[in-house]
């Protein structure tokens, strides 16, 4: 069975650093990070908070986006997170209740 969820995510670590990664199973990946079995960078830096996620139809597109995000400065990543949050808030506020 093929999993069609290709997600690029940014974690905020307990030490206030940001980690960008790719997965096709975000819930399981976060669990791995929490258990110290994720990326070497995240070991000992938990707990984590997912502050950004973007979904893609293909692994290739997700990997390309992950690479783009990893090239950003911390300031650039913070702006990306703010923009996504604003997009979500705008969407929530525009819903007809």
C-alpha positions in Angstrom: 0.0 0.0 0.0 1.4 3.4 -1.0 1.0 6.3 1.4 0.2 9.5 -0.5 0.9 11.9 2.3 4.1 13.7 1.6 4.7 16.3 4.3 7.4 18.9 4.9 7.4 20.1 8.5 9.2 22.4 10.9 9.6 21.5 14.5 10.3 24.0 17.3 12.6 22.2 19.7 12.7 22.8 23.5 16.0 24.7 23.1 14.1 27.1 20.7 15.9 25.9 17.6 14.0 24.9 14.4 14.3 21.6 12.6 13.0 21.0 9.1 12.2 17.6 7.8 10.2 15.4 5.3 8.0 12.4 6.0 5.1 10.4 4.6 3.8 9.8 8.2 4.0 12.9 10.4 2.5 11.3 13.5 5.0 8.4 13.5 7.9 10.7 12.6 7.2 13.0 15.6 7.0 9.9 17.8 10.4 8.9 16.5 11.9 12.3 17.3 10.4 12.2 20.8 11.9 8.7 21.3 15.3 10.0 20.2 15.2 7.8 17.1 14.5 10.6 14.6 17.2 12.8 13.1 20.5 13.1 15.0 20.0 16.9 15.3 16.8 16.4 17.3 18.1 13.9 19.9 17.9 15.4 23.3 16.1 18.6 22.1 12.6 17.5 22.8 9.8 18.0 23.5 8.8 19.3 20.1 6.1 21.4 18.6 5.0 21.2 15.0 5.0 24.9 13.9 4.7 24.4 10.2 3.5 21.7 7.8 2.9 21.6 4.1 1.5 18.7 2.1 2.5 17.7 -1.4 1.2 15.2 -4.0 4.6 13.7 -4.7 7.8 12.9 -2.7 9.9 14.8 -5.2 7.9 18.0 -4.7 8.1 17.6 -0.9 11.9 17.0 -1.0 12.4 20.0 -3.2 10.4 22.2 -0.8 12.3 20.8 2.2 15.5 21.7 0.6 14.2 25.3 -0.2 13.2 25.7 3.4 16.5 24.4 4.7 18.3 27.1 2.7 16.3 29.9 4.5 17.8 31.7 7.5 16.1 31.4 10.9 14.4 34.7 10.1 13.2 33.4 6.8 11.8 30.3 8.4 10.1 32.5 11.1 8.5 34.5 8.4 7.3 31.4 6.6 5.7 30.2 9.9 4.0 33.6 10.4 2.7 33.6 6.9 1.2 30.1 7.3 -0.3 31.1 10.6 -1.8 34.2 9.1 -3.3 32.1 6.2 -4.9 29.8 8.7 -6.3 32.6 10.8 -7.6 34.4 7.7 -9.3 31.2 6.7 -10.9 30.6 10.1 -12.1 34.2 10.3 -13.7 34.1 6.8 -15.8 31.0 7.6 -19.6 31.7 7.5 -20.9 30.6 10.9 
